Amino acid sequence: MFNDIGPLELVTLIVLAVLVFGPEKLPKVIQDVTRTIRKIREFSESAKNDIREELGPEFKDFEFEDLNPKTFIRKQLDNEDLGLKEIRNGFDLKKEMAEVTDAVHGRDTDTSSSSSSGSSGGRIDMTKKPELPDRDDRPPFDADAT
């Protein structure tokens, strides 16, 4: 609950509590706060149990933390049935980038070029060639731009 509170912040909160409530009332306030937190926690657990009972036996292992989108996606990606780990491990980004760089610079690669270059079997020409417009073509006119 208080995982992100540092020691200096905790000391500051204790000093403020002593100044606000006084040393006589502070134990009573702490008891009231802990009692309230305990009641809220019990109410939350009973509500979760009621929802699980209403959902039926097929949802008996349902966890409400799974409703957090980040947790849900993490659990789905870690699922072994999908085979995503094999796909992730089979993809070598450095090798792919080296092949693209070699193709851009016009060098032949010694790896299999048939998988990355398509059906022609040759190198891919990725140099940018300027397009020369026809003399009769006018640039497009945009009435809203003026």
BAFI-3210 file (N, C-alpha, C; in Angstrom, 3 decimals, decimal comma, padded with zeros to 6 digits):
// residues 146
n [1|2|3|4|5|6|7|8|9|10|11|12|13|14|15|16|17|18|19|20|21|22|23|24|25|26|27|28|29|30|31|32|33|34|35|36|37|38|39|40|41|42|43|44|45|46|47|48|49|50|51|52|53|54|55|56|57|58|59|60|61|62|63|64|65|66|67|68|69|70|71|72|73|74|75|76|77|78|79|80|81|82|83|84|85|86|87|88|89|90|91|92|93|94|95|96|97|98|99|100|101|102|103|104|105|106|107|108|109|110|111|112|113|114|115|116|117|118|119|120|121|122|123|124|125|126|127|128|129|130|131|132|133|134|135|136|137|138|139|140|141|142|143|144|145|146]
n.u [000,829|001,907|004,180|005,615|006,490|009,061|011,702|012,163|009,803|008,004|008,821|008,219|005,409|004,748|005,626|003,946|001,470|001,669|001,840|-000,649|-002,705|-001,844|000,006|-001,619|-004,067|-003,260|-002,775|-005,454|-006,499|-004,936|-005,810|-008,489|-008,160|-006,847|-008,846|-010,858|-009,620|-009,349|-012,074|-012,873|-011,269|-012,315|-014,944|-014,410|-013,289|-015,496|-017,285|-015,908|-015,972|-018,753|-019,247|-017,758|-019,205|-021,637|-020,890|-020,422|-019,320|-017,398|-015,837|-014,351|-011,639|-011,111|-009,446|-009,447|-007,425|-006,702|-008,244|-006,966|-005,567|-002,811|-001,812|-003,417|-002,625|000,072|-000,161|-001,389|000,559|002,596|001,617|002,041|000,759|000,362|002,759|004,431|006,908|008,683|008,531|009,476|012,082|013,092|013,429|015,844|016,919|019,237|020,492|018,564|018,515|021,135|021,021|019,195|020,642|022,857|021,522|020,653|023,051|023,965|025,436|026,251|024,728|025,814|024,057|020,963|019,405|017,040|014,900|014,548|014,563|012,500|010,736|012,367|015,047|017,327|019,215|017,676|016,748|017,030|017,497|016,706|015,036|014,778|011,687|010,774|008,780|006,201|006,271|003,901|002,409|000,992|001,643|-000,433|-003,244|-004,177|-006,858|-007,537|-005,140|-004,275]
n.v [-001,197|001,265|001,500|003,340|005,367|007,136|007,054|009,643|010,974|009,485|010,076|012,785|012,694|011,486|013,421|015,545|014,380|014,169|016,873|017,836|016,212|015,857|014,417|013,021|012,289|010,879|007,946|007,005|008,001|006,588|003,963|004,206|004,755|002,412|000,542|001,395|000,993|-001,775|-002,544|-001,608|-003,224|-005,770|-005,440|-005,118|-007,632|-009,290|-008,356|-009,093|-011,890|-012,311|-011,522|-013,459|-015,743|-015,197|-015,243|-017,908|-021,420|-021,746|-019,510|-019,525|-019,253|-016,688|-013,610|-010,317|-008,588|-009,209|-007,654|-005,303|-003,714|-003,836|-005,986|-008,032|-008,185|-008,837|-011,400|-012,770|-012,639|-014,104|-016,599|-019,965|-021,427|-019,925|-019,700|-017,532|-017,013|-018,636|-017,455|-014,897|-015,523|-016,599|-014,505|-012,468|-009,437|-007,909|-009,244|-008,969|-006,162|-005,763|-007,004|-005,322|-002,936|-003,674|-004,094|-001,505|-000,152|-001,476|-003,812|-007,279|-009,874|-012,595|-014,280|-016,098|-014,783|-015,152|-015,274|-012,698|-011,009|-011,406|-012,740|-012,388|-012,964|-011,456|-008,502|-005,910|-002,810|-000,050|002,603|006,025|007,514|010,520|011,927|013,185|015,848|016,230|018,699|019,991|019,617|021,130|022,245|021,105|023,090|024,635|025,932|026,494|026,938|029,485]
n.w [000,000|000,803|-000,864|-002,346|-000,693|000,742|003,285|004,335|003,668|005,205|007,829|007,808|007,545|010,011|011,844|011,105|011,756|014,553|015,210|014,263|015,472|018,056|020,822|022,603|021,393|019,177|019,247|019,355|016,935|015,103|015,633|014,813|012,074|011,162|011,750|010,013|007,504|007,617|007,611|005,093|003,475|004,121|003,163|000,433|-000,222|000,325|-001,603|-003,939|-003,649|-003,785|-006,440|-007,810|-007,079|-008,320|-010,988|-011,513|-011,557|-013,574|-013,543|-011,214|-010,668|-011,393|-011,482|-010,313|-010,854|-013,388|-014,982|-015,412|-018,138|-018,830|-017,307|-018,314|-021,045|-020,710|-019,529|-021,631|-023,637|-022,515|-022,674|-023,433|-025,393|-027,674|-029,057|-029,334|-028,244|-029,658|-032,164|-031,564|-030,732|-033,077|-034,801|-036,010|-035,502|-035,951|-038,070|-040,086|-040,358|-041,249|-043,746|-045,058|-045,023|-046,596|-049,005|-049,579|-049,937|-052,111|-052,006|-052,302|-050,452|-048,416|-047,303|-047,551|-050,204|-051,399|-049,655|-048,688|-050,885|-052,620|-055,511|-057,716|-057,322|-057,555|-056,658|-054,688|-055,864|-054,135|-054,395|-054,521|-057,090|-058,810|-059,781|-062,853|-063,696|-066,169|-068,787|-069,309|-067,101|-064,319|-061,003|-058,303|-057,337|-054,399|-052,984|-050,370|-049,120|-049,521]
ca.u [000,000|002,776|005,452|006,348|006,802|010,428|011,870|012,019|008,369|007,354|009,132|007,446|004,010|004,629|005,749|002,702|000,385|001,843|001,506|-002,076|-003,585|-001,295|000,459|-002,650|-005,107|-002,672|-003,067|-006,870|-006,661|-004,314|-006,723|-009,658|-007,766|-006,611|-010,145|-011,551|-008,947|-009,701|-013,467|-012,910|-010,666|-013,286|-016,036|-013,910|-013,165|-016,835|-017,842|-015,241|-016,511|-020,122|-019,182|-017,300|-020,321|-022,646|-020,384|-020,570|-018,122|-016,362|-015,017|-013,929|-010,253|-011,044|-008,766|-009,818|-006,225|-006,635|-008,985|-006,018|-005,139|-001,387|-001,679|-004,081|-001,774|001,276|-000,504|-001,666|001,800|003,397|000,929|002,858|-000,034|000,398|004,016|005,057|008,319|009,451|008,589|010,352|013,451|013,509|013,616|017,127|016,809|020,526|020,711|017,636|018,968|022,348|020,601|018,602|021,738|023,609|020,717|020,631|024,368|024,231|026,357|025,637|024,771|026,143|022,980|019,980|018,737|015,738|013,841|014,311|014,525|011,302|010,781|013,307|016,300|018,418|019,231|016,618|017,255|016,299|017,936|015,598|015,219|013,872|010,679|010,752|007,403|005,983|006,287|002,530|001,779|001,108|001,473|-001,825|-003,623|-004,966|-007,509|-007,574|-003,812|-003,979]
ca.v [000,000|002,439|001,087|004,444|006,389|007,011|007,253|011,061|011,283|008,841|010,889|014,031|012,388|011,241|014,719|016,291|013,760|014,550|018,293|018,079|015,552|015,897|013,090|012,309|011,752|010,156|006,501|006,799|008,262|005,461|002,834|004,460|004,622|001,003|-000,126|001,772|000,300|-003,182|-002,703|-001,421|-004,416|-006,856|-005,159|-005,387|-009,081|-009,895|-008,001|-009,950|-013,245|-012,295|-011,478|-014,779|-016,681|-014,882|-015,621|-019,349|-022,230|-021,648|-018,329|-019,568|-018,798|-015,346|-012,612|-008,968|-007,927|-009,472|-006,625|-004,264|-004,050|-004,180|-007,334|-008,944|-008,359|-009,555|-012,811|-013,364|-012,776|-015,147|-017,866|-020,879|-022,010|-019,094|-019,889|-016,242|-017,029|-019,203|-016,432|-013,836|-016,022|-016,891|-013,272|-011,850|-008,071|-007,430|-009,853|-008,345|-004,800|-005,841|-007,304|-004,106|-001,985|-004,132|-003,875|-000,070|000,236|-002,192|-004,920|-008,610|-010,530|-013,996|-015,093|-016,447|-013,575|-015,482|-015,041|-011,287|-010,187|-011,647|-013,825|-012,131|-013,613|-010,497|-007,471|-004,922|-001,467|000,816|003,986|006,920|008,173|011,675|011,900|014,413|016,142|016,643|020,153|020,515|019,433|022,209|021,744|021,233|024,352|024,449|027,215|026,723|027,265|030,932]
ca.w [000,000|000,887|-001,446|-002,955|000,305|001,221|004,724|004,670|003,593|006,338|009,012|007,669|007,866|011,458|012,529|010,855|012,525|015,957|015,329|014,014|016,431|019,402|021,282|023,378|020,510|018,046|019,256|019,038|015,496|014,390|015,765|013,961|010,670|010,855|011,773|008,776|006,402|007,729|007,175|003,638|002,885|004,264|002,239|-000,910|-000,392|000,256|-002,906|-004,929|-003,507|-004,310|-007,902|-008,258|-006,924|-009,337|-012,306|-011,664|-011,280|-014,607|-013,256|-009,818|-010,551|-011,982|-010,666|-010,721|-011,354|-014,823|-015,690|-015,773|-019,500|-018,892|-016,770|-019,240|-022,228|-020,288|-019,358|-022,934|-024,388|-021,889|-022,876|-024,242|-026,471|-028,870|-029,756|-029,609|-027,846|-030,759|-033,213|-031,085|-030,721|-034,444|-035,551|-035,705|-035,988|-036,459|-039,381|-041,020|-040,621|-042,061|-045,113|-045,634|-045,245|-047,755|-050,204|-049,849|-050,424|-053,341|-051,804|-052,285|-049,153|-048,535|-046,751|-048,575|-050,672|-051,951|-048,682|-048,441|-052,077|-053,406|-056,476|-058,805|-057,002|-057,645|-055,627|-054,706|-056,098|-053,222|-054,555|-054,840|-058,373|-058,883|-060,837|-063,642|-064,080|-067,555|-068,920|-069,340|-065,791|-063,350|-059,632|-057,857|-056,729|-053,184|-052,709|-048,928|-048,608|-049,687]
c.u [000,868|004,155|006,271|006,646|008,198|010,529|011,697|010,547|007,619|007,595|008,334|005,982|003,809|004,699|004,483|001,537|000,479|001,458|000,009|-002,939|-003,087|-000,921|-000,605|-003,654|-004,548|-002,918|-004,517|-007,120|-006,087|-005,214|-007,941|-009,318|-007,542|-007,910|-010,914|-010,930|-009,302|-011,132|-013,594|-012,354|-011,626|-014,457|-015,626|-013,813|-014,537|-017,506|-017,214|-015,792|-017,932|-020,126|-018,733|-018,425|-021,379|-022,190|-020,484|-019,259|-017,032|-015,445|-014,502|-012,486|-010,043|-010,395|-009,107|-008,613|-006,065|-007,400|-008,116|-005,461|-003,675|-001,159|-002,279|-003,202|-000,519|000,988|-000,744|-000,393|002,709|002,778|001,738|002,093|000,091|001,685|004,734|006,525|009,189|009,591|009,560|011,814|013,975|013,794|014,903|017,144|018,115|020,810|019,816|018,083|020,235|021,999|020,004|019,692|022,561|022,833|020,691|021,951|024,778|025,227|025,583|025,771|025,099|025,110|021,985|019,214|017,365|014,620|013,552|014,163|013,337|011,528|011,807|014,652|017,478|018,366|018,047|017,246|016,436|016,758|016,769|015,922|014,264|012,906|010,677|009,317|007,332|005,923|004,887|001,835|002,045|001,019|000,028|-002,061|-004,536|-005,559|-007,520|-006,222|-003,504|-004,788]
c.v [001,254|002,122|002,258|005,584|006,124|007,280|008,713|011,482|010,682|009,623|012,184|013,803|012,159|012,544|015,541|015,709|014,139|016,010|018,545|017,485|015,634|014,508|012,325|011,618|010,857|008,642|006,182|006,995|007,102|004,228|003,002|004,279|003,160|000,206|000,158|001,052|-001,178|-003,431|-002,552|-002,658|-005,602|-006,669|-005,478|-006,887|-009,746|-009,557|-008,856|-011,368|-013,335|-012,293|-012,822|-015,812|-016,449|-015,285|-017,117|-020,084|-022,115|-020,441|-018,337|-019,116|-017,426|-014,372|-011,220|-008,170|-008,146|-008,431|-005,420|-004,613|-004,470|-005,610|-008,357|-009,224|-009,135|-011,049|-013,480|-013,563|-013,841|-016,532|-018,742|-021,430|-021,209|-019,271|-018,591|-016,220|-017,599|-018,191|-015,334|-014,278|-016,285|-015,649|-012,603|-010,457|-007,557|-007,971|-009,201|-006,926|-004,784|-006,142|-006,085|-003,084|-002,383|-003,893|-002,393|000,375|-000,531|-003,314|-006,230|-009,186|-011,990|-014,878|-015,368|-015,206|-013,884|-015,205|-013,572|-010,476|-010,472|-012,742|-013,598|-012,766|-012,667|-009,514|-006,523|-003,561|-000,510|002,263|004,824|007,651|009,354|011,533|013,241|014,688|016,507|018,156|020,738|020,401|020,636|021,608|021,932|022,554|024,070|025,786|027,521|027,157|028,756|031,777]
c.w [000,000|000,308|-001,970|-001,986|000,845|002,708|005,141|004,641|004,775|007,628|008,983|008,015|009,359|012,228|012,325|011,652|013,995|016,154|015,179|015,120|017,867|019,874|022,062|022,460|019,398|018,103|018,899|017,544|014,686|014,465|014,869|012,474|010,311|010,845|010,476|007,573|006,415|007,254|005,662|002,934|002,969|003,303|000,803|-001,172|-000,487|-001,084|-004,009|-004,870|-004,033|-005,836|-008,451|-008,161|-007,992|-010,738|-012,554|-011,475|-012,347|-014,404|-011,819|-009,620|-011,180|-011,001|-011,200|-011,223|-012,855|-015,627|-016,033|-017,156|-019,594|-018,397|-017,727|-020,456|-021,861|-020,129|-020,704|-023,744|-023,800|-022,052|-023,828|-025,437|-027,768|-029,673|-030,066|-029,225|-028,961|-031,886|-032,813|-031,112|-032,132|-035,264|-035,098|-036,311|-036,565|-037,850|-040,429|-041,366|-041,461|-043,515|-045,791|-045,928|-046,455|-049,048|-050,571|-050,445|-051,670|-053,208|-051,824|-050,888|-049,359|-047,872|-047,854|-048,977|-051,220|-050,963|-048,508|-049,705|-052,958|-054,424|-057,565|-058,551|-057,065|-056,514|-055,793|-054,897|-055,251|-053,322|-055,014|-056,128|-058,438|-060,048|-061,536|-064,061|-065,571|-067,625|-068,866|-067,992|-064,906|-061,956|-059,200|-057,137|-055,545|-052,805|-051,214|-048,373|-048,723|-048,786]
res [m|f|n|d|i|g|p|l|e|l|v|t|l|i|v|l|a|v|l|v|f|g|p|e|k|l|p|k|v|i|q|d|v|t|r|t|i|r|k|i|r|e|f|s|e|s|a|k|n|d|i|r|e|e|l|g|p|e|f|k|d|f|e|f|e|d|l|n|p|k|t|f|i|r|k|q|l|d|n|e|d|l|g|l|k|e|i|r|n|g|f|d|l|k|k|e|m|a|e|v|t|d|a|v|h|g|r|d|t|d|t|s|s|s|s|s|s|g|s|s|g|g|r|i|d|m|t|k|k|p|e|l|p|d|r|d|d|r|p|p|f|d|a|d|a|t]
***
